[in-house]
């Protein structure tokens, strides 16, 4: 009754059943019976030996011997017949396992007992010594053959052993033999009991394991058949070794056709800008990282079907990657209803690319494999050139469409080699796992630059932009994602500085430069409090009278006991960090105080940056400084660069009007180098136009068009009743040209370099402020500013150096220390551009070199002269 209560509901056999109910034991016992004819033959040989060997006389005279042995052989014969019958299919007796097992065990035990009694009774005489050994061998052989047969089924072997011991005791009829036999028989019984228990426990455990496995297999099959999920496995090459039949059926293919195919073949390939391609599958498989609930579109013909796939890498005991194993579920309905939410969580809504959070996560996963070990990866950081101008001129809707087309081109170029993400605005990241070769990365970067340089067709308009790319590589040395992003950002900054539309690889020198910029920014925050900033003043001379009409205030920074820091270094940093606002206020107040010392007939001009111009407090600051110094407002002149014209907003025009109402003079600085339109001169109330020095220097050269440009600017200023100041005049030829073209004022080294306030006051008092032009008659060759790394070879050694200034005949190189004059070099600007040069002078880590022959500057810097005028203006105007 108890068994009936605890019996499983699925009618599985109880684990507490009889030994003869065990299919495994019955199978083994049947095999013993099928082999028993060999035992029959061996025991028949014993019978023959007992009957006909000399030395065993009277065998047939003793029925207790020959009859007992014959009865035992008869049992063997019956068992042999039963065994042979079991070979017949559909044997009815074999299906009755209890009767079958009992019969076989009884015949084995009884036959062994009878033959053992007979064999131990029969012994050869001493006179038949040669036959005694043969008889012993036959008798032992018969025992061994029988033992080998019953060894297949352990309970049968125990029955055979017990019958043999008992038969020997009876046959010998010896008390010592019988006593010893009984001891061993007792041990055998104990061993049989213990083995029976072990067999029962083993049988229960095996049946339970088989039952659990079968149940699990049934559950998996039911799970697959119900369409709730499916399973897959790949080898180390990403090829399928197993996939559920239900999935193969949905794909319209047989499972055997899919085995050996790449797992990604069952995923629909992405088309254009379709975000729903979920391109992370190939990325995860290639980076050998686990992934969970990855949404992909299945390559099911004729319908849209979505799957959620999870997988994890498989490793052997040595940790070697062997492939992937995972599961999948159908997400078609859920995907359709939750697509928008999923997009917001992981993908950029506008472009469909991975968003900042997702691309950062992918980068971290690409830098480490599934067991946490670092692996190689490359990161490309890109932004668009001139994108802001597109938004400002054509509107943000056009800019959005442009970003969508840019994303489509990027996704097409990168493909399955990596992942493209949008960080925001016009910034993009490209993660390339397992790719570190410089040529491959350069090819990808070039393809991106060339693709984005092609025009975009948007609403009937052709829109053109460019791109700059910074590349950082981790060779698997454990670089963090934050460090890799920082390196790529530094490389992007170098690409922009090189003229945009190019790519740059990260180099340690960039990090050193960034560290230097950070140190300068930190020190600049305390420079005002430490009184390290000062103003110097460069004369502005009236051309007609050659008298000083005023000065331009330029800032200088003496940092402690160190050398003077160039304005070209700290002014851009002040602009980026917004320190230019408090520094600009200090400049205005200091300039107003200096005007009070110069007297009522002179002016001082100060530069106003775009950030200062956008500050609503600027007019109040100016009024406060003018009032505190006790000067007239028109003695202060604000030089405003053309950068403010990029934003032609009502607020911008309102700021012009507010500044004009303060009474100060307004000068348009660097005219002709920016983005202004001529119509803006009518809207903005300027008093003066300053002609940029890029037009002035070398203007006397007859082959130059600068003279015509200057003449046009002077004529425009005269028509608008504005003064003109030519900046950067250094030679008498240029001065004569400027005077002849009708420019009203001149500023440059020919009339004086920047000087202290005391020197400026003294210059005004000497000869009533009249100055005499001093300088070269003609201009020297133009130097082009650049910043790029080259390889230098000298004396059989190679060095890395930085080129800062270039001309057709020489260059300024930084990074080589204490080089003797006359030292020969080979300068490697590129694989196909190597120049011979000689050191002319050196100062610490700077060396001036002269080329062996004149070269084209554009060939050396690759068009990186863009932005020279801006940097030159910063250095001069600062």
C-alpha positions in Angstrom: 0.0 0.0 0.0 2.8 2.4 0.8 4.4 1.8 -2.6 1.1 2.4 -4.3 0.8 5.8 -2.5 4.3 7.0 -3.4 4.4 5.6 -6.9 4.7 8.5 -9.4 1.7 9.6 -11.3 3.3 8.9 -14.6 3.4 5.2 -13.8 7.1 5.0 -13.8 8.4 1.7 -12.2 9.3 1.9 -8.5 12.9 1.9 -7.6 12.2 -0.6 -4.7 11.1 -3.4 -7.1 12.5 -7.0 -7.2 15.9 -7.7 -8.7 14.2 -9.8 -11.4 12.2 -6.7 -12.3 15.2 -4.8 -13.3 15.5 -4.7 -17.1 19.3 -4.3 -16.8 19.7 -7.4 -14.7 17.4 -9.5 -16.8 19.3 -8.4 -19.9 22.6 -9.5 -18.3 21.2 -12.8 -17.1 19.8 -13.5 -20.6 23.3 -13.0 -21.9 24.7 -15.5 -19.4 22.1 -18.1 -20.6 23.1 -17.4 -24.2 26.7 -18.2 -23.4 26.0 -21.2 -21.2 26.6 -23.7 -24.1 30.3 -23.1 -23.5 29.9 -24.1 -19.9 28.0 -27.2 -21.1 30.9 -28.2 -23.3 33.5 -27.7 -20.5 31.5 -29.8 -18.0 30.9 -32.5 -20.6 34.7 -32.7 -20.9 34.8 -33.2 -17.2 32.3 -36.1 -17.5 34.3 -37.6 -20.3 37.6 -37.3 -18.3 35.9 -39.0 -15.3 34.6 -41.8 -17.4 37.5 -42.6 -19.6 40.7 -41.3 -18.0 42.9 -44.1 -16.5 43.3 -43.7 -12.8 39.5 -43.1 -12.2 38.3 -46.7 -12.2 34.7 -47.6 -11.2 33.2 -44.2 -12.2 30.2 -45.9 -13.6 30.1 -48.2 -10.6 29.3 -45.3 -8.3 25.9 -43.7 -9.2 26.5 -41.0 -6.6 29.2 -39.7 -9.0 28.2 -40.3 -12.6 24.5 -39.8 -11.9 25.1 -36.5 -10.0 27.4 -35.2 -12.7 24.9 -36.2 -15.4 22.1 -34.4 -13.5 24.3 -31.3 -13.3 25.1 -31.5 -17.0 21.4 -31.9 -17.6 20.7 -28.7 -15.8 23.3 -27.0 -18.1 21.7 -28.5 -21.1 18.3 -27.1 -20.1 19.8 -23.6 -19.4 21.6 -23.8 -22.8 18.3 -24.5 -24.5 16.6 -21.6 -22.7 19.5 -19.3 -23.7 19.3 -20.2 -27.3 15.5 -19.8 -27.3 16.0 -16.3 -25.9 17.7 -15.4 -29.2 14.4 -15.9 -31.0 12.4 -12.6 -31.4 9.1 -12.5 -29.7 10.0 -15.3 -27.1 7.0 -15.3 -24.7 9.1 -16.6 -21.8 11.6 -13.8 -22.1 8.8 -11.3 -21.5 7.9 -12.9 -18.2 10.9 -11.5 -16.4 10.2 -13.0 -13.0 9.9 -16.6 -14.2 12.7 -16.1 -16.6 15.1 -14.8 -14.0 14.1 -17.4 -11.4 14.5 -20.3 -13.8 18.0 -19.2 -15.0 19.3 -18.5 -11.5 17.9 -21.9 -10.3 19.5 -23.8 -13.2 22.9 -22.0 -12.7 23.0 -22.8 -8.9 21.7 -26.3 -9.2 23.9 -27.3 -12.1 26.9 -25.8 -10.4 26.2 -27.6 -7.1 25.8 -31.0 -8.7 28.8 -30.8 -10.9 30.9 -29.4 -8.0 29.9 -32.4 -5.8 30.9 -34.9 -8.6 34.1 -33.1 -9.5 35.4 -32.9 -5.9 34.4 -36.6 -5.3 36.3 -37.8 -8.3 40.1 -37.8 -7.8 42.7 -39.7 -9.9 44.9 -42.3 -8.2 48.5 -41.7 -7.5 49.5 -44.2 -10.2 47.9 -42.1 -12.8 50.0 -39.0 -12.1 50.2 -37.8 -15.7 46.5 -37.9 -16.0 46.0 -36.3 -12.5 47.4 -33.0 -13.9 45.2 -33.2 -17.0 42.2 -33.9 -14.9 42.9 -31.0 -12.6 43.4 -28.7 -15.5 40.1 -29.8 -17.0 38.3 -29.4 -13.7 39.8 -26.0 -13.1 39.1 -25.0 -16.7 35.4 -25.9 -16.4 35.2 -23.8 -13.2 36.9 -20.8 -15.0 34.6 -21.0 -18.1 31.5 -21.1 -15.9 32.9 -18.2 -13.8 33.6 -16.1 -16.9 30.0 -16.7 -18.1 28.3 -15.7 -14.8 30.6 -12.7 -14.3 28.3 -10.8 -16.7 25.6 -10.8 -14.1 27.0 -10.3 -10.6 24.1 -12.0 -8.7 24.5 -15.1 -10.9 28.2 -15.1 -10.1 27.5 -15.1 -6.4 25.1 -18.0 -6.9 27.7 -19.9 -8.9 30.4 -19.2 -6.2 28.1 -20.3 -3.4 27.1 -23.5 -5.2 30.7 -24.3 -6.0 31.7 -23.9 -2.4 28.8 -25.9 -1.1 29.3 -28.7 -3.7 32.9 -28.9 -2.9 32.2 -29.3 0.8 29.7 -32.1 0.1 31.9 -33.9 -2.5 34.9 -34.0 -0.3 33.0 -35.1 2.8 35.8 -33.6 4.9 35.2 -31.8 8.1 38.1 -29.3 7.6 37.1 -28.7 4.0 33.5 -28.3 5.0 34.4 -26.0 7.8 36.5 -23.8 5.6 33.8 -23.9 2.9 31.2 -22.8 5.4 33.3 -19.9 6.4 33.8 -18.7 2.9 30.2 -19.4 2.1 29.2 -17.2 5.0 31.5 -14.5 3.7 30.0 -14.9 0.3 26.5 -14.6 1.7 27.4 -11.3 3.5 29.1 -10.0 0.4 26.0 -11.0 -1.7 23.8 -9.1 0.7 26.0 -6.0 0.7 26.2 -6.1 -3.1 22.5 -6.5 -3.4 22.0 -3.4 -1.4 24.5 -1.5 -3.5 22.9 -2.8 -6.6 19.5 -1.6 -5.4 20.9 1.9 -4.5 22.7 2.1 -7.8 19.6 1.0 -9.7 17.5 3.6 -7.9 20.1 6.4 -8.6 20.4 5.4 -12.3 16.7 5.2 -12.8 16.2 8.6 -11.1 19.0 10.2 -13.2 17.5 8.7 -16.4 14.1 9.9 -15.3 15.3 13.4 -14.6 17.1 13.6 -17.9 14.1 12.3 -19.7 11.9 14.8 -17.9 14.3 17.6 -18.7 14.4 16.5 -22.3 10.7 16.3 -22.5 10.4 19.8 -21.0 12.8 21.2 -23.5 11.0 19.5 -26.4 7.7 20.8 -25.2 9.2 24.3 -24.8 10.5 24.2 -28.4 7.3 22.7 -29.8 5.1 25.3 -28.0 7.1 28.1 -29.8 8.1 29.7 -26.5 11.8 29.5 -27.2 14.6 27.7 -29.0 18.3 26.8 -28.5 21.5 27.1 -30.5 25.2 26.4 -30.3 28.2 27.4 -32.5 31.8 26.4 -32.8 34.7 28.7 -32.3 34.4 30.0 -35.8 30.8 31.1 -35.3 29.3 28.2 -37.3 26.2 26.4 -36.1 26.5 23.0 -34.7 22.9 22.8 -33.3 19.7 24.7 -33.8 16.2 23.9 -32.7 14.0 22.3 -35.5 11.3 24.8 -34.9 13.5 27.7 -35.8 14.8 25.9 -38.9 11.2 25.4 -39.9 10.4 29.1 -39.6 13.4 29.8 -41.7 12.1 27.4 -44.3 15.2 25.2 -44.1 16.1 21.8 -42.6 18.3 21.8 -39.4 20.9 19.8 -41.4 21.1 22.6 -43.9 21.9 25.2 -41.2 24.6 23.2 -39.5 28.0 24.4 -40.5 26.6 27.8 -41.6 27.6 31.0 -39.8 25.1 31.9 -37.1 24.8 35.4 -38.5 23.3 34.0 -41.7 20.0 33.5 -39.9 19.9 37.2 -39.1 18.6 39.6 -41.6 21.2 42.0 -43.0 20.8 45.6 -42.1 19.6 48.0 -44.9 20.7 51.6 -44.9 19.7 53.5 -41.7 17.4 50.9 -40.3 18.2 50.9 -36.6 16.3 47.7 -35.9 19.1 45.6 -37.4 20.5 45.4 -33.9 24.1 45.1 -35.2 25.5 44.1 -31.9 25.3 40.3 -32.6 28.3 40.1 -35.0 30.1 42.5 -32.7 29.5 40.3 -29.6 30.5 37.1 -31.4 33.7 38.7 -32.8 34.6 40.1 -29.4 33.8 36.8 -27.6 31.8 38.4 -24.9 28.6 37.1 -23.4 25.4 38.8 -24.4 21.9 38.7 -23.0 18.5 39.3 -24.5 20.0 40.8 -27.7 17.2 41.8 -30.1 17.8 40.8 -33.8 15.6 40.5 -36.9 15.4 37.0 -38.2 16.0 36.3 -41.9 12.6 34.8 -42.3 11.4 35.2 -45.9 8.3 37.2 -46.5 7.7 38.4 -42.9 9.1 40.5 -40.1 10.1 38.4 -37.2 12.2 39.4 -34.2 14.1 37.3 -31.8 15.7 37.9 -28.4 19.0 36.0 -28.3 21.2 35.3 -25.3 24.5 33.5 -25.4 27.7 32.9 -23.5 31.1 31.7 -24.6 32.1 28.1 -24.0 35.6 27.4 -22.7 37.4 24.1 -22.1 39.2 23.2 -18.9 42.2 25.2 -20.0 40.1 28.4 -20.6 40.4 28.2 -24.4 37.4 29.6 -26.3 35.4 26.8 -28.0 32.3 28.6 -29.2 28.9 30.0 -28.1 25.8 28.4 -26.6 22.6 30.1 -26.0 18.8 30.3 -26.4 16.4 32.5 -28.1 12.7 33.6 -27.9 10.3 35.1 -30.3 9.8 38.8 -29.7 7.8 39.8 -32.8 4.7 41.1 -31.0 6.6 42.5 -28.1 9.1 44.2 -30.4 6.4 45.9 -32.4 4.8 47.3 -29.3 8.0 48.3 -27.4 10.2 49.4 -30.3 10.1 53.0 -29.4 11.0 52.4 -25.7 13.8 50.1 -26.7 15.1 52.7 -29.0 15.2 55.4 -26.4 17.0 53.2 -24.0 19.9 52.0 -26.1 19.8 53.8 -29.5 19.8 57.3 -30.7 16.3 58.3 -31.8 17.4 60.5 -34.7 20.0 58.3 -36.4 19.3 54.8 -35.0 22.9 54.4 -33.9 24.0 53.3 -30.5 23.7 56.1 -28.0 26.4 57.3 -25.7 25.5 54.9 -22.9 25.3 51.9 -25.2 28.5 52.6 -27.2 30.4 53.1 -23.9 29.2 49.8 -22.7 30.2 48.1 -26.0 33.6 49.7 -25.8 34.2 48.3 -22.3 33.1 44.9 -23.4 35.3 45.0 -26.4 38.4 45.8 -24.3 37.9 42.6 -22.2 37.0 39.1 -23.2 34.5 36.8 -21.5 37.0 35.8 -18.8 38.1 39.4 -18.0 41.4 39.4 -19.9 42.3 42.5 -21.9 42.0 42.3 -25.7 42.9 44.6 -28.6 40.5 47.3 -29.7 40.5 50.5 -31.7 38.4 53.6 -31.2 37.7 56.3 -33.8 36.3 59.6 -32.5 34.8 61.8 -35.2 32.9 65.0 -35.6 31.7 67.0 -38.5 33.3 70.1 -39.9 31.1 73.1 -40.7 28.0 71.4 -39.2 27.1 74.4 -37.2 27.1 76.5 -40.3 24.5 74.1 -41.8 22.2 74.5 -38.8 22.6 78.3 -38.8 22.0 78.8 -42.5 19.6 76.0 -43.5 18.0 75.3 -40.2 17.9 72.4 -37.7 15.5 70.2 -39.7 18.1 70.1 -42.5 20.8 69.4 -39.9 18.8 66.5 -38.6 18.4 65.0 -42.0 22.1 65.5 -42.6 22.9 63.5 -39.4 20.7 60.7 -40.5 22.5 60.4 -43.9 25.9 60.7 -42.2 24.9 57.8 -39.8 23.8 55.7 -42.8 27.1 56.2 -44.6 29.1 55.4 -41.4 27.2 52.2 -40.8 27.7 51.1 -44.4 31.5 51.7 -44.2 32.0 50.0 -40.8 29.7 47.1 -41.5 30.2 44.1 -39.1 33.8 45.1 -38.3 32.6 47.3 -35.5 29.9 49.4 -33.9 29.0 53.1 -34.7 27.5 55.3 -32.0 26.4 58.9 -31.8 27.6 60.7 -28.7 25.4 63.8 -29.4 25.4 66.7 -31.7 27.8 66.0 -34.6 30.0 63.7 -32.6 30.3 60.0 -33.4 32.3 57.0 -32.0 33.4 53.9 -33.9 34.4 50.9 -31.8 36.5 48.3 -33.8 37.3 45.2 -31.7 40.3 43.0 -32.7 41.5 45.6 -35.2 44.8 47.4 -34.3 46.8 47.4 -37.6 47.5 51.0 -38.5 47.0 50.5 -42.3 43.5 48.9 -41.7 42.5 51.7 -39.4 43.8 54.3 -41.8 41.8 52.8 -44.6 38.7 52.9 -42.6 39.3 56.5 -41.5 40.1 57.5 -45.1 36.9 55.9 -46.3 34.9 57.8 -43.8 36.5 61.1 -44.7 36.1 60.6 -48.4 32.5 59.4 -48.0 31.4 62.3 -45.9 33.2 64.8 -48.1 30.7 63.9 -50.9 27.6 66.2 -51.1 24.4 65.3 -49.3 21.1 65.8 -51.2 18.6 67.3 -48.7 15.3 69.0 -49.8 16.7 69.8 -53.2 19.9 71.3 -51.8 23.4 70.0 -51.9 24.9 70.2 -48.5 28.6 69.7 -48.0 30.4 69.0 -44.8 33.7 67.4 -43.8 34.9 65.3 -40.9 38.0 65.0 -38.7 38.9 61.8 -36.9 41.0 60.9 -33.9 42.2 57.3 -33.6 43.3 55.6 -30.4 44.4 51.9 -30.2 44.6 49.5 -27.3 46.9 46.6 -28.0 45.4 44.5 -25.2 47.5 46.0 -22.5 44.6 46.7 -20.2 43.8 50.3 -21.2 40.6 51.5 -19.7 37.7 52.7 -21.8 38.0 56.2 -20.3 41.7 56.4 -21.2 41.0 55.2 -24.7 38.3 57.9 -25.2 40.7 60.5 -23.8 43.4 59.4 -26.2 41.0 59.5 -29.2 39.8 63.0 -28.1 43.4 64.2 -28.1 44.0 62.7 -31.5 40.8 64.4 -32.8 42.0 67.7 -31.4 45.3 67.2 -33.3 43.3 66.4 -36.5 41.4 69.7 -36.2 44.6 71.6 -35.5 46.1 70.1 -38.7 43.5 71.7 -40.8 40.4 69.4 -40.5 39.3 66.8 -43.0 42.1 64.5 -41.8 42.7 61.8 -39.3 45.4 61.5 -36.6 46.6 58.6 -34.5 47.1 59.2 -30.8 50.8 59.8 -29.7 52.2 60.3 -26.3 53.2 63.8 -27.3 49.6 64.7 -27.5 49.0 63.6 -23.9 52.0 65.7 -22.8 50.6 68.7 -24.6 47.2 68.1 -23.0 48.9 67.9 -19.6 50.7 71.1 -20.4 47.4 72.8 -21.3 45.8 71.5 -18.1 48.8 72.9 -16.0 48.5 76.2 -17.8 44.7 76.4 -17.2 45.2 75.6 -13.4 48.0 78.2 -13.1 46.0 80.8 -15.1 43.2 80.7 -12.6 45.6 82.1 -10.0 47.5 84.4 -12.3 45.3 87.4 -11.5 45.5 86.9 -7.8 49.3 86.5 -8.0 49.6 89.7 -10.1 51.4 87.7 -12.9 49.5 89.3 -15.8 50.5 92.6 -17.2 49.7 94.8 -20.2 52.1 96.0 -22.8 51.2 98.7 -25.4 52.0 98.8 -29.2 51.7 102.2 -30.9 49.1 103.0 -33.4 50.4 105.8 -35.7 48.6 108.3 -37.9 50.0 107.8 -41.4 49.7 111.5 -42.4 51.4 113.1 -39.4 53.4 110.1 -38.2 52.3 110.8 -34.7 51.0 108.3 -32.2 47.2 108.4 -32.0 46.9 105.6 -29.5 48.0 102.2 -28.4 46.7 98.6 -28.5 46.8 96.9 -25.2 48.3 93.4 -25.4 48.4 90.9 -22.5 51.5 89.1 -21.2 52.0 86.5 -18.5 55.1 86.1 -16.4 54.5 82.9 -14.5 56.6 83.1 -11.3 60.3 82.8 -12.1 59.7 80.9 -15.3 60.0 82.2 -18.8 57.3 84.4 -20.3 54.3 82.3 -21.5 53.3 83.1 -25.0 49.8 84.4 -25.5 49.3 81.9 -28.3 49.4 79.2 -25.6 47.2 80.7 -22.8 44.7 82.8 -24.7 43.0 79.8 -26.4 43.0 78.0 -23.1 41.4 81.0 -21.4 38.8 81.0 -24.2 37.9 77.4 -23.7 37.8 77.5 -19.9 35.8 80.8 -19.9 38.6 82.5 -17.9 38.7 85.1 -20.7 35.7 86.8 -19.1 37.4 87.8 -15.7 40.7 88.4 -17.6 38.9 90.6 -20.1 37.3 92.6 -17.4 40.8 93.1 -15.8 42.2 94.2 -19.1 39.4 96.8 -19.6 39.9 98.3 -16.1 43.7 98.3 -16.5 43.5 99.9 -19.9 41.2 102.6 -18.6 43.7 103.3 -15.8 46.5 103.5 -18.4 44.5 106.0 -20.5 44.4 108.4 -17.6 48.2 108.4 -17.6 48.5 108.9 -21.4 46.4 112.0 -21.4 43.1 113.2 -23.1 44.5 113.1 -26.6 45.2 109.4 -26.9 43.2 106.2 -27.0 43.9 102.6 -26.1 42.3 99.7 -27.9 41.5 96.4 -26.2 40.4 93.1 -27.8 37.0 91.7 -26.9 36.5 88.0 -27.4 33.2 86.4 -28.6 32.7 85.1 -25.1 33.0 88.6 -23.6 30.8 90.0 -26.3 28.1 87.5 -25.4 28.2 88.5 -21.7 25.3 90.8 -20.8 27.4 92.5 -18.1 30.0 93.9 -20.6 28.4 97.4 -21.1 28.1 97.8 -17.3 31.7 96.7 -16.8 32.9 99.2 -19.4 30.9 102.1 -17.8 32.3 101.2 -14.4 35.9 101.1 -15.6 35.6 104.4 -17.5 34.0 106.1 -14.6 36.6 104.8 -12.1 39.5 106.0 -14.3 37.9 109.5 -15.0 38.4 109.3 -18.8 36.1 110.0 -21.7 34.4 106.9 -23.1 35.7 107.5 -26.7 39.2 107.1 -25.4 38.5 103.4 -25.1 38.3 101.4 -28.3 36.9 97.9 -28.4 38.3 95.7 -31.1 35.7 93.0 -32.0 36.6 90.1 -34.3 34.5 88.8 -37.1 33.7 85.7 -35.1 30.7 87.5 -33.6 29.1 87.6 -37.0 28.5 83.9 -37.0 25.4 84.6 -34.8 23.3 87.3 -36.6 20.7 87.2 -33.8 18.7 90.1 -32.5 20.6 89.8 -29.2 23.8 90.3 -31.1 22.7 93.5 -32.7 21.3 94.7 -29.4 24.7 94.2 -27.8 26.3 96.4 -30.5 23.8 99.1 -29.8 24.3 98.9 -26.1 28.1 99.2 -26.5 27.7 102.2 -28.8 25.5 103.9 -26.3 28.2 103.8 -23.7 30.2 106.1 -25.9 33.2 103.8 -26.6 34.6 103.4 -30.1 34.1 100.1 -31.9 36.7 98.6 -34.3 36.2 95.6 -36.6 39.3 93.5 -36.1 40.9 91.1 -38.7 38.6 92.3 -41.5 38.4 89.9 -44.5 39.6 86.7 -42.7 36.2 85.7 -41.1 32.7 85.0 -42.1 31.1 88.5 -42.2 28.9 89.9 -44.9 29.4 93.4 -46.2 25.8 94.3 -45.3 26.7 93.8 -41.6 28.9 96.8 -41.7 25.8 98.9 -42.2 24.0 97.2 -39.3 26.9 97.4 -36.8 28.0 100.9 -35.8 31.8 100.5 -36.3 34.2 103.5 -36.2 37.2 101.7 -37.6 38.2 98.7 -39.8 41.4 97.0 -39.0 43.0 95.3 -42.0 44.5 91.9 -41.0 48.2 91.6 -41.2 47.8 88.6 -43.6 46.9 91.1 -46.3 49.6 93.6 -45.2 52.7 91.5 -45.1 54.2 91.2 -48.5 51.6 93.5 -50.0 54.4 95.4 -51.9 55.2 92.2 -53.8 54.0 92.9 -57.4 52.8 89.3 -57.8 50.5 89.6 -54.8 46.8 90.5 -54.9 47.0 91.9 -51.4 47.4 95.5 -52.6 44.1 95.3 -54.5 42.4 93.9 -51.5 43.7 96.6 -49.2 42.6 99.2 -51.7 39.1 97.8 -51.8 38.9 97.8 -48.0 40.1 101.4 -47.7 37.6 102.5 -50.3 34.8 100.7 -48.5 35.8 102.3 -45.2 35.9 105.7 -46.7 32.5 105.3 -48.2 31.2 104.3 -44.8 33.1 107.1 -43.0 35.3 104.8 -41.0 38.9 104.9 -40.2 41.3 102.1 -41.3 44.3 100.6 -39.5 46.8 98.4 -41.3 48.2 95.8 -38.9 51.6 94.0 -39.0 53.5 96.6 -41.0 57.2 95.8 -40.7 59.0 97.0 -43.9 59.3 100.3 -45.6 58.0 98.9 -48.9 54.8 97.8 -47.2 54.5 101.2 -45.4 54.9 103.1 -48.6 52.2 101.0 -50.2 49.8 101.4 -47.3 50.4 105.2 -47.3 49.8 105.3 -51.0 46.6 103.4 -50.8 45.1 105.9 -48.4 45.1 103.9 -45.1 44.6 106.3 -42.2 46.6 104.4 -39.4 49.4 101.9 -39.2 50.3 99.5 -36.5 53.4 97.3 -36.6 57.0 96.7 -35.6 58.2 99.4 -38.1 56.9 102.0 -35.6 57.5 100.1 -32.4 57.2 96.9 -30.6 54.9 96.3 -27.6 56.2 98.2 -24.5 55.5 98.9 -20.9 53.2 101.8 -19.8 56.2 103.9 -18.6 57.9 103.4 -22.0 54.8 104.4 -23.8 54.4 107.6 -21.7 58.1 108.4 -22.3 57.6 107.9 -26.1 54.7 110.3 -26.2 56.6 113.0 -24.3 59.6 112.7 -26.6 59.2 114.9 -29.7 55.5 115.3 -29.0 54.6 111.7 -29.8 56.2 111.8 -33.3 57.9 108.5 -34.3 60.2 107.5 -37.1 59.7 104.3 -39.1 62.6 101.9 -38.6 63.0 98.5 -40.2 63.9 96.4 -43.2 63.1 97.7 -46.6 61.6 94.4 -47.8 59.9 91.5 -46.0 61.6 88.2 -45.3 60.1 85.0 -46.4 56.8 84.0 -44.8 56.9 81.4 -42.0 54.0 79.0 -41.8 53.0 77.9 -38.4 52.2 74.1 -38.0 52.4 71.4 -35.3 53.2 67.9 -36.5 55.4 65.0 -35.5 58.2 63.9 -37.9 61.1 61.4 -37.7 64.6 62.8 -37.6 67.7 60.7 -38.5 71.2 61.7 -37.5 74.3 59.8 -36.8 72.6 56.4 -37.3 70.0 57.2 -34.7 66.3 58.0 -35.1 64.4 60.6 -33.0 60.8 61.9 -32.9 60.5 65.7 -33.1 57.8 68.3 -33.6 57.9 70.9 -36.5 56.4 74.3 -35.4 57.5 76.8 -38.2 58.1 76.1 -41.8 59.4 78.0 -44.8 60.6 76.9 -48.2 64.2 76.9 -47.0 64.0 75.8 -43.4 62.1 74.9 -40.3 61.9 75.2 -36.5 62.1 71.8 -34.8 61.3 71.2 -31.2 62.3 68.1 -29.2 66.1 67.8 -29.9 68.3 69.1 -27.1 71.6 71.0 -27.4 72.3 70.2 -31.0 75.6 71.7 -32.3 75.5 74.0 -35.2 76.4 72.3 -38.5 74.9 68.9 -37.5 73.4 67.1 -40.5 69.9 65.6 -40.4 67.5 63.6 -42.6 64.0 64.8 -41.9 61.2 62.3 -42.7 57.9 64.2 -43.3 56.3 61.1 -44.9 57.1 57.8 -46.5 57.9 59.6 -49.8 59.2 62.9 -48.5 62.6 62.9 -46.9 64.8 66.1 -46.8 68.4 66.7 -46.0 69.0 69.5 -43.6 71.6 71.2 -41.4 71.3 72.7 -38.0 71.9 76.5 -38.0 71.3 77.2 -34.3 69.9 75.6 -31.2 68.4 76.8 -27.9 67.7 74.1 -25.4 65.1 71.8 -27.1 64.6 74.0 -30.2 66.7 73.8 -33.4 66.6 76.0 -36.5 67.5 73.9 -39.6 68.1 74.9 -43.2 67.0 72.6 -46.0 69.5 71.5 -48.6 67.2 72.8 -51.3 64.0 74.8 -51.5 60.7 72.8 -51.1 56.9 73.5 -51.4 55.5 74.2 -48.0 52.1 72.6 -48.9 53.9 69.3 -49.6 55.4 69.3 -46.1 52.3 70.2 -44.1 49.6 68.7 -46.3 47.4 71.6 -46.4 47.4 72.2 -42.7 47.9 76.0 -43.1 44.1 76.4 -42.6 43.5 78.4 -39.4 46.9 80.2 -39.5 45.3 83.6 -39.6 43.3 82.7 -36.5 46.3 81.6 -34.6 48.3 84.6 -35.8 45.6 86.9 -34.7 45.5 85.4 -31.3 49.2 85.8 -30.8 49.1 89.4 -32.1 45.9 90.6 -30.6 46.7 89.1 -27.3 
